[in-house]
Amino acid sequence: MIVTTTNTIEHYEIVEYIDVVFGEVVSGVNYLKDIGASFRNLVGGRSEGYEEELITARSLAIKEMKKRASELQADAIVGVKVDCEVLGRDGTMLMVTCMGTAVRLQKK
């Protein structure tokens, strides 16, 4: 399935706009990663633990969105947007959402 942030796909014509599809993931960042991130915040540098968690959550959200589009028999998802938020009183939950329009395509 083609997934793109653009509203068109080169060499294809969109013949049907099916529906807006979403993917959502809320995950907790484990205590050890949180300690590492706190240390990085103090001395500077990248937090690999949080980065890994973000990459995983983003991949899962896109996978969920593609699954929902596939259930609608879509060929592609256009206009995709991805958003990340930190949740929870102590900021230890990560939410990633994505959305786009499921479409059917025809080769030009």
C-alpha positions as CSV (number, residue, x, y, z in Angstrom):
1,M,0.0,0.0,0.0
2,I,1.3,3.4,-0.9
3,V,1.4,5.9,2.0
4,T,2.2,9.5,1.3
5,T,2.0,12.9,2.8
6,T,1.2,14.4,-0.7
7,N,-2.3,14.6,-2.1
8,T,-1.5,13.0,-5.4
9,I,0.6,10.0,-6.5
10,E,2.7,10.3,-9.6
11,H,1.6,8.0,-12.5
12,Y,-1.7,7.3,-10.7
13,E,-5.1,8.8,-10.8
14,I,-7.3,8.8,-7.7
15,V,-10.6,7.3,-8.8
16,E,-12.3,7.2,-5.4
17,Y,-11.9,8.8,-2.0
18,I,-13.1,6.2,0.4
19,D,-12.7,7.6,3.9
20,V,-10.4,9.1,6.5
21,V,-8.4,6.5,8.3
22,F,-6.5,6.7,11.6
23,G,-3.8,4.9,13.5
24,E,-3.2,5.5,17.2
25,V,-0.6,4.2,19.7
26,V,-0.2,5.1,23.3
27,S,2.8,3.5,25.0
28,G,4.5,3.9,28.3
29,V,8.2,4.7,28.5
30,N,9.8,2.3,30.9
31,Y,11.4,3.5,34.1
32,L,15.0,2.8,32.9
33,K,14.6,4.7,29.7
34,D,13.1,7.6,31.8
35,I,16.1,7.6,34.1
36,G,18.4,7.7,31.0
37,A,16.4,10.6,29.5
38,S,16.5,12.5,32.8
39,F,20.3,12.1,32.8
40,R,20.6,13.3,29.2
41,N,18.4,16.3,30.0
42,L,20.8,17.2,32.7
43,V,24.1,16.8,30.8
44,G,22.8,17.2,27.2
45,G,22.7,14.8,24.3
46,R,20.3,12.5,22.6
47,S,18.0,10.1,24.4
48,E,18.2,6.9,22.4
49,G,15.6,5.2,24.7
50,Y,13.0,7.8,23.9
51,E,14.0,7.9,20.2
52,E,13.6,4.1,20.0
53,E,10.2,4.3,21.7
54,L,9.1,7.1,19.3
55,I,10.2,5.1,16.2
56,T,8.4,2.0,17.4
57,A,5.2,3.9,18.2
58,R,5.2,5.7,14.9
59,S,5.7,2.5,13.0
60,L,2.9,0.8,14.8
61,A,0.5,3.8,14.3
62,I,1.2,3.8,10.5
63,K,0.8,0.0,10.4
64,E,-2.6,0.3,12.2
65,M,-3.7,3.0,9.7
66,K,-2.7,0.9,6.7
67,K,-4.6,-2.1,8.2
68,R,-7.7,0.0,8.5
69,A,-7.3,1.3,4.9
70,S,-6.8,-2.3,3.7
71,E,-10.0,-3.3,5.3
72,L,-11.7,-0.7,3.2
73,Q,-10.0,-2.2,0.1
74,A,-8.0,1.0,-0.5
75,D,-4.9,1.1,-2.7
76,A,-3.2,4.0,-1.0
77,I,-3.4,6.6,1.8
78,V,-2.8,10.2,0.8
79,G,-2.4,13.4,2.8
80,V,-0.9,11.6,5.8
81,K,-0.2,13.6,8.9
82,V,1.6,12.2,12.0
83,D,1.4,13.8,15.4
84,C,3.2,13.0,18.7
85,E,2.2,14.0,22.2
86,V,3.5,13.3,25.7
87,L,0.8,12.3,28.2
88,G,0.4,11.5,31.8
89,R,1.1,13.5,34.9
90,D,4.8,12.7,34.9
91,G,5.1,12.7,31.1
92,T,5.9,9.0,30.8
93,M,3.3,8.1,28.2
94,L,3.8,8.7,24.5
95,M,0.9,9.0,22.1
96,V,1.4,8.9,18.3
97,T,-1.5,9.4,16.0
98,C,-1.6,9.4,12.2
99,M,-4.4,10.1,9.7
100,G,-4.9,10.2,6.0
101,T,-7.4,9.6,3.3
102,A,-7.9,6.1,2.0
103,V,-8.2,6.1,-1.8
104,R,-8.5,3.8,-4.8
105,L,-6.1,4.3,-7.7
106,Q,-5.9,3.7,-11.4
107,K,-2.7,3.7,-13.4
108,K,-2.5,6.7,-15.8
